[in-house]
Amino acid sequence: MNIFNFDSAAADLRERAEIWSEPLRVPAMSAGVYVLAAGSNDDQTPHQEDEIYYVVRGRAVLRIGSSTRAVGPGDCIFVAAGDTHRFEDITDDLELLVVFAPAYSGD
C-alpha cells in the first residue's frame, strides 16, 4: 500500500528548504508535493509527461504557453507533456499536489 500525508510532506519540504518531493512512484504514474514561497520564482522547464496540479494552498498565476490564469485552493489544472508552464506572481505560499503520467522522468 502506498500512502503519504500531504501536509507532513509539505512541512518536511519547508523544514529542509526544498521545493519538491516525490513520495509516491509506480511505473504508470507518480505523485509529488511542490512548494513555492510567496514572491519566489518557478524555474521549471517542460516535462515529458502529462501533469496534473491540484492547488492545496496559496495563490499564484499559472502561465501555460502564452495563456495565464489566476489559481488558488481547489483548482485542478492539466498540463500536457511538453507544454511550457510555470507559476508566476506567487502572492501566498503555494502548496501543490502534482501527478505525472507516466511517472516523472526528471526532465
N, CA, C and O atoms as a MOPAC input file, in Angstrom:
PM7 MOZYME 1SCF
protein

 N      0.84600 1    -1.17500 1     0.00000 1
 C      0.00000 1     0.00000 1     0.00000 1
 C      0.89100 1     1.23800 1     0.00000 1
 O      1.81800 1     1.34500 1     0.80300 1
 N      0.60800 1     2.16300 1    -0.89600 1
 C      1.36400 1     3.41400 1    -0.97300 1
 C      0.49800 1     4.56000 1    -0.47400 1
 O     -0.51300 1     4.89700 1    -1.09200 1
 N      0.89100 1     5.15400 1     0.63600 1
 C      0.15300 1     6.27100 1     1.23200 1
 C      1.15900 1     7.31100 1     1.68400 1
 O      2.21400 1     6.97800 1     2.22200 1
 N      0.82200 1     8.58700 1     1.45900 1
 C      1.61500 1     9.64700 1     2.07900 1
 C      0.66600 1    10.73600 1     2.53700 1
 O     -0.42000 1    10.91100 1     1.98500 1
 N      1.09100 1    11.45700 1     3.54600 1
 C      0.29800 1    12.56100 1     4.07200 1
 C      0.81700 1    13.85300 1     3.47100 1
 O      1.97500 1    14.21600 1     3.67500 1
 N     -0.04500 1    14.55800 1     2.72300 1
 C      0.36800 1    15.77000 1     2.02300 1
 C      0.91800 1    16.81500 1     2.99000 1
 O      1.99900 1    17.35900 1     2.76400 1
 N      0.18800 1    17.09900 1     4.05900 1
 C      0.60800 1    18.14700 1     4.99900 1
 C      1.97400 1    17.83500 1     5.60600 1
 O      2.80800 1    18.73100 1     5.74400 1
 N      2.21000 1    16.57300 1     5.97100 1
 C      3.50900 1    16.19200 1     6.53200 1
 C      4.61600 1    16.33400 1     5.49900 1
 O      5.71000 1    16.80200 1     5.81600 1
 N      4.33500 1    15.92900 1     4.25900 1
 C      5.34100 1    16.04200 1     3.19500 1
 C      5.67000 1    17.50600 1     2.90500 1
 O      6.83600 1    17.84600 1     2.70200 1
 N      4.65900 1    18.37500 1     2.88400 1
 C      4.88300 1    19.80600 1     2.64100 1
 C      5.67900 1    20.42700 1     3.79200 1
 O      6.59300 1    21.21800 1     3.55700 1
 N      5.33800 1    20.07400 1     5.02700 1
 C      6.06300 1    20.60600 1     6.19100 1
 C      7.52400 1    20.16000 1     6.15900 1
 O      8.41800 1    20.93900 1     6.48800 1
 N      7.76500 1    18.91400 1     5.76500 1
 C      9.12900 1    18.39900 1     5.67300 1
 C      9.92600 1    19.16300 1     4.61800 1
 O     11.09500 1    19.48000 1     4.83900 1
 N      9.31000 1    19.46000 1     3.47900 1
 C      9.98900 1    20.24900 1     2.44900 1
 C     10.36900 1    21.63000 1     2.97800 1
 O     11.49900 1    22.08500 1     2.79700 1
 N      9.41300 1    22.29200 1     3.63600 1
 C      9.69600 1    23.62900 1     4.16700 1
 C     10.84200 1    23.57100 1     5.17700 1
 O     11.72100 1    24.43200 1     5.16900 1
 N     10.83400 1    22.56300 1     6.04100 1
 C     11.87600 1    22.42100 1     7.05400 1
 C     13.25000 1    22.22600 1     6.40600 1
 O     14.24700 1    22.74100 1     6.91100 1
 N     13.31000 1    21.49100 1     5.30000 1
 C     14.58100 1    21.22800 1     4.60500 1
 C     14.91400 1    22.30600 1     3.57800 1
 O     15.94500 1    22.22100 1     2.91100 1
 N     14.05400 1    23.32200 1     3.44000 1
 C     14.24000 1    24.40500 1     2.45900 1
 C     14.35900 1    23.84600 1     1.04000 1
 O     15.18000 1    24.30100 1     0.24300 1
 N     13.51900 1    22.84700 1     0.74300 1
 C     13.44400 1    22.27300 1    -0.59000 1
 C     12.05900 1    22.54800 1    -1.16100 1
 O     11.14500 1    22.91900 1    -0.42600 1
 N     11.90000 1    22.36600 1    -2.47300 1
 C     10.60900 1    22.69000 1    -3.09200 1
 C      9.88800 1    21.48900 1    -3.67900 1
 O      8.71800 1    21.61400 1    -4.04300 1
 N     10.53400 1    20.32100 1    -3.79100 1
 C      9.91400 1    19.19100 1    -4.48600 1
 C     10.24900 1    17.87800 1    -3.79900 1
 O     11.38800 1    17.65100 1    -3.39100 1
 N      9.25000 1    17.01700 1    -3.67600 1
 C      9.47100 1    15.63100 1    -3.27000 1
 C      8.47700 1    14.75700 1    -4.02700 1
 O      7.41600 1    15.21600 1    -4.44900 1
 N      8.83900 1    13.51400 1    -4.18400 1
 C      8.00800 1    12.56600 1    -4.92600 1
 C      7.78700 1    11.31900 1    -4.05900 1
 O      8.47000 1    10.31300 1    -4.24900 1
 N      6.84600 1    11.37400 1    -3.11600 1
 C      6.67500 1    10.26100 1    -2.18800 1
 C      5.94500 1     9.04700 1    -2.74900 1
 O      5.91600 1     8.00000 1    -2.10300 1
 N      5.36000 1     9.15900 1    -3.92400 1
 C      4.64200 1     8.01800 1    -4.49500 1
 C      5.08600 1     7.83500 1    -5.94000 1
 O      5.03600 1     8.76900 1    -6.74100 1
 N      5.52400 1     6.61500 1    -6.26400 1
 C      6.01100 1     6.36400 1    -7.61900 1
 C      5.75800 1     4.91300 1    -8.00500 1
 O      6.17200 1     3.99000 1    -7.30400 1
 N      5.07900 1     4.72700 1    -9.11900 1
 C      4.91900 1     3.43900 1    -9.78500 1
 C      5.18400 1     3.70500 1   -11.26600 1
 O      5.19600 1     4.86800 1   -11.66700 1
 N      5.39500 1     2.69000 1   -12.09000 1
 C      5.73700 1     2.96400 1   -13.49300 1
 C      4.71400 1     3.81800 1   -14.24600 1
 O      5.10700 1     4.65000 1   -15.06400 1
 N      3.44900 1     3.64200 1   -14.00100 1
 C      2.41600 1     4.34800 1   -14.76300 1
 C      2.19700 1     5.78400 1   -14.32900 1
 O      1.64600 1     6.57900 1   -15.09000 1
 N      2.62400 1     6.13900 1   -13.10300 1
 C      2.38900 1     7.48700 1   -12.59500 1
 C      3.25300 1     7.74700 1   -11.37600 1
 O      3.81800 1     6.83200 1   -10.77500 1
 N      3.33800 1     9.02000 1   -11.03200 1
 C      3.97900 1     9.39100 1    -9.77200 1
 C      3.24100 1    10.59900 1    -9.21600 1
 O      2.61400 1    11.36200 1    -9.95200 1
 N      3.33000 1    10.75400 1    -7.90100 1
 C      2.68700 1    11.89400 1    -7.23700 1
 C      3.70600 1    12.55700 1    -6.34100 1
 O      4.51600 1    11.89800 1    -5.68900 1
 N      3.64900 1    13.88000 1    -6.32200 1
 C      4.60300 1    14.61800 1    -5.52900 1
 C      4.00400 1    15.86000 1    -4.91500 1
 O      2.83900 1    16.19300 1    -5.13000 1
 N      4.82900 1    16.53000 1    -4.14900 1
 C      4.46500 1    17.76800 1    -3.47400 1
 C      5.42700 1    18.84000 1    -3.96300 1
 O      6.64400 1    18.65100 1    -3.94600 1
 N      4.87200 1    19.97300 1    -4.40200 1
 C      5.65400 1    21.09500 1    -4.92000 1
 C      5.28600 1    22.30900 1    -4.07900 1
 O      4.11100 1    22.66300 1    -3.98100 1
 N      6.28400 1    22.95200 1    -3.47000 1
 C      6.05800 1    24.06500 1    -2.56000 1
 C      6.86800 1    25.26600 1    -3.05000 1
 O      8.08700 1    25.18000 1    -3.19800 1
 N      6.19200 1    26.37800 1    -3.30000 1
 C      6.85300 1    27.61200 1    -3.73600 1
 C      6.46100 1    28.73900 1    -2.79700 1
 O      5.27600 1    28.98300 1    -2.57200 1
 N      7.44800 1    29.42300 1    -2.25200 1
 C      7.20100 1    30.52100 1    -1.31400 1
 C      6.66600 1    31.74400 1    -2.05200 1
 O      6.97600 1    31.96000 1    -3.22400 1
 N      5.86700 1    32.53200 1    -1.36000 1
 C      5.37600 1    33.79200 1    -1.92200 1
 C      6.56600 1    34.61400 1    -2.39800 1
 O      7.57100 1    34.74200 1    -1.69800 1
 N      6.43600 1    35.17000 1    -3.60000 1
 C      7.48900 1    36.00300 1    -4.15700 1
 C      8.61600 1    35.25400 1    -4.83700 1
 O      9.49400 1    35.87700 1    -5.43400 1
 N      8.61200 1    33.93300 1    -4.76100 1
 C      9.69500 1    33.16400 1    -5.38500 1
 C      9.45800 1    32.99100 1    -6.88500 1
 O      8.38600 1    33.30000 1    -7.40500 1
 N     10.48800 1    32.49200 1    -7.55900 1
 C     10.39900 1    32.22300 1    -8.99600 1
 C     10.29400 1    30.72400 1    -9.23100 1
 O     11.00000 1    29.93300 1    -8.60500 1
 N      9.41200 1    30.34900 1   -10.13500 1
 C      9.24900 1    28.95100 1   -10.55000 1
 C     10.07000 1    28.76900 1   -11.82300 1
 O      9.70600 1    29.28600 1   -12.88000 1
 N     11.17400 1    28.03600 1   -11.72200 1
 C     12.10800 1    27.90400 1   -12.83400 1
 C     11.95800 1    26.59000 1   -13.59800 1
 O     12.86900 1    26.19100 1   -14.32400 1
 N     10.81300 1    25.91000 1   -13.44100 1
 C     10.68900 1    24.61400 1   -14.09800 1
 C     10.67000 1    24.72100 1   -15.61800 1
 O     10.32700 1    25.75800 1   -16.18500 1
 N     11.04300 1    23.63700 1   -16.24900 1
 C     11.04100 1    23.53100 1   -17.70800 1
 C     10.01600 1    22.46600 1   -18.10200 1
 O      9.57000 1    21.70200 1   -17.24500 1
 N      9.63300 1    22.40000 1   -19.38400 1
 C      8.62900 1    21.41500 1   -19.80500 1
 C      9.04200 1    19.98000 1   -19.44800 1
 O     10.22500 1    19.64100 1   -19.42100 1
 N      8.04300 1    19.16600 1   -19.18100 1
 C      8.25300 1    17.76900 1   -18.81300 1
 C      7.84800 1    16.85600 1   -19.96600 1
 O      7.11300 1    17.25800 1   -20.86700 1
 N      8.33500 1    15.63700 1   -19.92100 1
 C      7.99300 1    14.64100 1   -20.93300 1
 C      6.67500 1    13.93500 1   -20.61700 1
 O      6.19400 1    13.13300 1   -21.41800 1
 N      6.09500 1    14.22600 1   -19.46700 1
 C      4.89600 1    13.53800 1   -19.00700 1
 C      3.71100 1    14.50100 1   -18.94200 1
 O      3.89400 1    15.70300 1   -18.75300 1
 N      2.50200 1    13.97300 1   -19.09800 1
 C      1.31800 1    14.75600 1   -18.77000 1
 C      1.34300 1    14.99400 1   -17.26600 1
 O      1.91400 1    14.21500 1   -16.50300 1
 N      0.70700 1    16.09500 1   -16.85800 1
 C      0.80400 1    16.50700 1   -15.45300 1
 C     -0.51200 1    17.11300 1   -14.98500 1
 O     -1.19000 1    17.82200 1   -15.72700 1
 N     -0.85200 1    16.81800 1   -13.74800 1
 C     -1.99900 1    17.45800 1   -13.10300 1
 C     -1.49000 1    18.12700 1   -11.83300 1
 O     -0.77700 1    17.51900 1   -11.03500 1
 N     -1.87100 1    19.38900 1   -11.66100 1
 C     -1.60900 1    20.11300 1   -10.41600 1
 C     -2.93100 1    20.27900 1    -9.68600 1
 O     -3.94600 1    20.61400 1   -10.29700 1
 N     -2.92000 1    20.04600 1    -8.38400 1
 C     -4.05400 1    20.38500 1    -7.52900 1
 C     -3.53900 1    21.38700 1    -6.50300 1
 O     -2.61700 1    21.08500 1    -5.74600 1
 N     -4.13700 1    22.58600 1    -6.47600 1
 C     -3.69800 1    23.62900 1    -5.55500 1
 C     -4.32500 1    23.36500 1    -4.17900 1
 O     -5.53600 1    23.48800 1    -4.00200 1
 N     -3.48100 1    23.00300 1    -3.22000 1
 C     -3.94700 1    22.75300 1    -1.85500 1
 C     -4.02800 1    24.07100 1    -1.09000 1
 O     -5.02400 1    24.35300 1    -0.42300 1
 N     -2.97200 1    24.87000 1    -1.19400 1
 C     -2.91700 1    26.16600 1    -0.51100 1
 C     -2.19000 1    27.16400 1    -1.39700 1
 O     -1.37000 1    26.78900 1    -2.23500 1
 N     -2.50000 1    28.43800 1    -1.20100 1
 C     -1.76400 1    29.50300 1    -1.85600 1
 C     -2.45400 1    30.06000 1    -3.08300 1
 O     -3.48900 1    29.56400 1    -3.52900 1
 N     -1.84000 1    31.11600 1    -3.61700 1
 C     -2.37700 1    31.79100 1    -4.80500 1
 C     -1.22600 1    32.20900 1    -5.70100 1
 O     -0.15600 1    32.60000 1    -5.23500 1
 N     -1.47700 1    32.11600 1    -7.00400 1
 C     -0.47700 1    32.49300 1    -7.99800 1
 C     -1.17100 1    32.65000 1    -9.34000 1
 O     -2.38100 1    32.46100 1    -9.45900 1
 N     -0.38900 1    32.99400 1   -10.33500 1
 C     -0.84200 1    32.99500 1   -11.72100 1
 C     -0.10300 1    31.85600 1   -12.40700 1
 O      1.11800 1    31.74900 1   -12.29100 1
 N     -0.83000 1    31.01000 1   -13.11600 1
 C     -0.21300 1    29.93500 1   -13.86900 1
 C     -0.13000 1    30.35100 1   -15.32400 1
 O     -1.12300 1    30.76100 1   -15.92500 1
 N      1.06900 1    30.24200 1   -15.88300 1
 C      1.27700 1    30.51500 1   -17.30700 1
 C      1.50000 1    29.17800 1   -18.00300 1
 O      2.38700 1    28.41300 1   -17.62300 1
 N      0.69200 1    28.89900 1   -19.02400 1
 C      0.88900 1    27.75500 1   -19.90800 1
 C      0.98900 1    28.33800 1   -21.30700 1
 O      0.00700 1    28.85500 1   -21.84000 1
 N      2.18500 1    28.25800 1   -21.90800 1
 C      2.41200 1    28.91000 1   -23.19400 1
 C      2.22700 1    30.40400 1   -23.02800 1
 O      2.86900 1    31.02000 1   -22.17800 1
 N      1.35000 1    30.99600 1   -23.83800 1
 C      1.10100 1    32.43700 1   -23.73500 1
 C     -0.15600 1    32.76100 1   -22.92600 1
 O     -0.51100 1    33.93000 1   -22.77500 1
 N     -0.83400 1    31.73000 1   -22.40400 1
 C     -2.05900 1    31.93900 1   -21.62200 1
 C     -1.74800 1    31.99200 1   -20.13400 1
 O     -0.85800 1    31.29100 1   -19.65300 1
 N     -2.49200 1    32.83400 1   -19.40300 1
 C     -2.34100 1    32.90600 1   -17.95100 1
 C     -3.70500 1    32.80600 1   -17.28900 1
 O     -4.73400 1    33.13300 1   -17.88000 1
 N     -3.68200 1    32.34100 1   -16.03900 1
 C     -4.90600 1    32.27200 1   -15.25000 1
 C     -4.53000 1    32.27900 1   -13.78100 1
 O     -3.59300 1    31.59700 1   -13.36700 1
 N     -5.26800 1    33.05600 1   -12.99400 1
 C     -5.08900 1    33.03600 1   -11.54400 1
 C     -5.56900 1    31.69000 1   -11.01500 1
 O     -6.60600 1    31.18200 1   -11.44200 1
 N     -4.80700 1    31.11200 1   -10.08000 1
 C     -5.18600 1    29.83800 1    -9.47300 1
 C     -5.10800 1    29.95600 1    -7.95700 1
 O     -4.33200 1    30.74100 1    -7.41300 1
 N     -5.93500 1    29.15400 1    -7.29000 1
 C     -5.96800 1    29.14300 1    -5.84100 1
 C     -6.48700 1    27.81500 1    -5.33700 1
 O     -6.71000 1    26.89300 1    -6.12000 1
 N     -6.68100 1    27.71300 1    -4.02900 1
 C     -7.08600 1    26.45300 1    -3.41800 1
 C     -8.30600 1    25.83600 1    -4.11600 1
 O     -9.30300 1    26.50300 1    -4.39400 1
 N     -8.17800 1    24.53500 1    -4.38300 1
 C     -9.25000 1    23.79300 1    -5.01900 1
 C     -9.13500 1    23.68700 1    -6.52700 1
 O     -9.82400 1    22.87200 1    -7.14100 1
 N     -8.27300 1    24.50100 1    -7.14300 1
 C     -8.11600 1    24.43400 1    -8.59400 1
 C     -7.32000 1    23.19200 1    -8.97900 1
 O     -6.34100 1    22.83400 1    -8.32400 1
 N     -7.76000 1    22.54600 1   -10.05300 1
 C     -7.10600 1    21.36300 1   -10.59300 1
 C     -6.76900 1    21.66800 1   -12.04600 1
 O     -7.65500 1    22.00300 1   -12.83200 1
 N     -5.49300 1    21.55400 1   -12.40800 1
 C     -5.01300 1    22.01800 1   -13.70700 1
 C     -4.31000 1    20.88600 1   -14.43400 1
 O     -3.48700 1    20.18500 1   -13.84700 1
 N     -4.63100 1    20.70200 1   -15.71600 1
 C     -3.94100 1    19.73800 1   -16.56300 1
 C     -2.92100 1    20.47000 1   -17.42700 1
 O     -3.23400 1    21.50400 1   -18.01700 1
 N     -1.69700 1    19.93700 1   -17.50400 1
 C     -0.65600 1    20.46200 1   -18.37800 1
 C     -0.16100 1    19.29000 1   -19.23400 1
 O      0.32700 1    18.28700 1   -18.71200 1
 N     -0.29400 1    19.43600 1   -20.53900 1
 C      0.12900 1    18.37000 1   -21.44900 1
 C      1.64600 1    18.25900 1   -21.50700 1
 O      2.36300 1    19.24500 1   -21.33300 1
 N      2.11700 1    17.05800 1   -21.75200 1
 C      3.55500 1    16.81600 1   -21.90400 1
 C      4.12800 1    17.78700 1   -22.93000 1
 O      3.55400 1    17.99500 1   -23.99800 1
 N      5.26600 1    18.37400 1   -22.58700 1
 C      5.95400 1    19.28400 1   -23.49600 1
 C      5.51800 1    20.73300 1   -23.43200 1
 O      6.20100 1    21.59800 1   -23.98000 1
 N      4.39200 1    21.03000 1   -22.77500 1
 C      3.92800 1    22.41900 1   -22.68600 1
 C      4.81800 1    23.23100 1   -21.73800 1
 O      5.13100 1    22.78500 1   -20.63400 1
 N      5.21700 1    24.41500 1   -22.17500 1
 C      5.94500 1    25.33900 1   -21.31600 1
 C      4.96700 1    25.88000 1   -20.28000 1
 O      3.88600 1    26.35400 1   -20.63200 1
 N      5.34100 1    25.81200 1   -19.00800 1
 C      4.44800 1    26.28700 1   -17.94600 1
 C      5.26600 1    26.66300 1   -16.72400 1
 O      6.35900 1    26.14800 1   -16.48800 1
 N      4.68400 1    27.59700 1   -15.94400 1
 C      5.30000 1    27.99500 1   -14.67200 1
 C      4.30000 1    28.81100 1   -13.86800 1
 O      3.35000 1    29.38000 1   -14.40600 1
 N      4.54500 1    28.85100 1   -12.56100 1
 C      3.74000 1    29.67800 1   -11.67500 1
 C      4.43600 1    31.02400 1   -11.52600 1
 O      5.64400 1    31.08700 1   -11.29900 1
 N      3.66800 1    32.09500 1   -11.65500 1
 C      4.18000 1    33.45800 1   -11.56800 1
 C      3.36700 1    34.23100 1   -10.53400 1
 O      2.31300 1    33.76900 1   -10.09500 1
 N      3.84900 1    35.38800 1   -10.15300 1
 C      3.12200 1    36.26200 1    -9.21700 1
 C      2.56400 1    35.46700 1    -8.04900 1
 O      1.36800 1    35.51900 1    -7.76200 1
 N      3.44000 1    34.73200 1    -7.37900 1
 C      3.03400 1    33.90600 1    -6.23700 1
 C      2.82300 1    34.83100 1    -5.04700 1
 O      3.78500 1    35.31200 1    -4.44700 1
 N      1.56400 1    35.07700 1    -4.71000 1
 C      1.23500 1    36.04300 1    -3.66100 1
 C      1.10300 1    35.39900 1    -2.28900 1
 O      1.33000 1    36.06200 1    -1.27700 1
 N      0.74100 1    34.12400 1    -2.23200 1
 C      0.63900 1    33.36800 1    -0.97900 1
 C      1.40700 1    32.07200 1    -1.18200 1
 O      1.34100 1    31.47200 1    -2.25500 1
 N      2.14300 1    31.63000 1    -0.14700 1
 C      2.89800 1    30.38100 1    -0.26100 1
 C      2.05100 1    29.32300 1    -0.96200 1
 O      0.91100 1    29.07500 1    -0.57100 1
 N      2.60700 1    28.70900 1    -1.98900 1
 C      1.88600 1    27.78500 1    -2.85200 1
 C      2.26100 1    26.35200 1    -2.49200 1
 O      3.44200 1    26.00900 1    -2.43500 1
 N      1.25200 1    25.51500 1    -2.24800 1
 C      1.45400 1    24.10000 1    -1.97300 1
 C      0.60300 1    23.32300 1    -2.97100 1
 O     -0.61700 1    23.47500 1    -3.01600 1
 N      1.26900 1    22.48400 1    -3.77300 1
 C      0.61100 1    21.79100 1    -4.87300 1
 C      0.82100 1    20.28900 1    -4.78400 1
 O      1.93000 1    19.82000 1    -4.52700 1
 N     -0.25300 1    19.54200 1    -4.99700 1
 C     -0.15300 1    18.11600 1    -5.23700 1
 C      0.05000 1    17.96100 1    -6.74000 1
 O     -0.72400 1    18.50800 1    -7.52500 1
 N      1.08100 1    17.22500 1    -7.15000 1
 C      1.42000 1    17.07500 1    -8.56100 1
 C      1.35600 1    15.59600 1    -8.92300 1
 O      1.92600 1    14.75200 1    -8.23100 1
 N      0.65400 1    15.28900 1   -10.01700 1
 C      0.56800 1    13.91300 1   -10.50400 1
 C      1.10200 1    13.87700 1   -11.93100 1
 O      0.65200 1    14.63700 1   -12.78800 1
 N      2.06100 1    12.99100 1   -12.18100 1
 C      2.63300 1    12.79100 1   -13.51600 1
 C      2.20100 1    11.42900 1   -14.05600 1
 O      2.12200 1    10.45200 1   -13.31300 1
 N      1.92200 1    11.37900 1   -15.36200 1
 C      1.63100 1    10.10200 1   -16.00800 1
 C      2.28100 1    10.10300 1   -17.38500 1
 O      1.99100 1    10.97900 1   -18.19900 1
 N      3.15300 1     9.14000 1   -17.66000 1
 C      3.68800 1     8.15000 1   -16.73300 1
 C      4.53600 1     8.80300 1   -15.64200 1
 O      4.58400 1    10.02900 1   -15.54000 1
 N      5.19800 1     7.99300 1   -14.83600 1
 C      5.98600 1     8.52800 1   -13.72800 1
 C      7.00100 1     9.56000 1   -14.22000 1
 O      7.54100 1     9.44800 1   -15.32000 1
 N      7.24300 1    10.55500 1   -13.38800 1
 C      8.15300 1    11.65400 1   -13.69100 1
 C      9.54800 1    11.13000 1   -14.01700 1
 O     10.11300 1    10.32200 1   -13.28100 1
 N     10.09300 1    11.61000 1   -15.14100 1
 C     11.42300 1    11.16100 1   -15.57200 1
 C     12.54900 1    12.05200 1   -15.06800 1
 O     13.72200 1    11.69000 1   -15.15900 1
 N     12.19000 1    13.22400 1   -14.53300 1
 C     13.19900 1    14.15800 1   -14.05900 1
 C     13.64300 1    15.16000 1   -15.09900 1
 O     14.49900 1    16.00000 1   -14.81900 1
 N     13.08200 1    15.09300 1   -16.29100 1
 C     13.43600 1    16.04200 1   -17.36400 1
 C     12.49100 1    17.21500 1   -17.40700 1
 O     12.64600 1    18.10200 1   -18.24600 1

